[in-house]
């Protein structure tokens, strides 16, 4: 389906084991996502304290990557989650991105071309975006700056998601707006987050409600970031 007018895509970072439950939901509703992985952190144990709640932050094992993410897209998130806005050495920026891309391509069994910048707040610079465009095999890179918009973006190395799933009320609002949109231009609803965040306030069921709302529409293409942004 390449002649779509509306598309929905999801993007999830850090390759935590909660991705497995999320993918079950994605598959149940026939939607697709892109998962951004740090190849040097795969298999590591850990936890996070968020808003006073302890949640698992266990990274998927490298030998499980291909199986877990089958049917969805694997993409770059740097080798070890370096915030590229804080790296001053060009070679290190290229290594973090291209090294991760090569490792993940091996694990995935296909050439990985997508990316999400790691780190909150200011997590990319114009300089890093240019280096990635010119010196790596990455074809698009997502920031964490939400646009609240569905418009097609020309600048794929500074790509802005529509909405962050952490703000669920806003996500529903934006989702409903997307469903009602009668625009003649192409429209993309792009949702991003981390799957461990569903454990913080146990929002799994609410997210499933969102998937119920957004899925199963004949006039919407449900694809990975790569399929939606690059058409490949
Ligand atoms: Zn991350």
Boltz pocket constraint, residues with backbone or C-beta under 6 A from the ligand:
constraints:
  - pocket:
      binder: B
      contacts: [[A, 13], [A, 14], [A, 77], [A, 81], [A, 117], [A, 118], [A, 119]]
      max_distance: 6.0
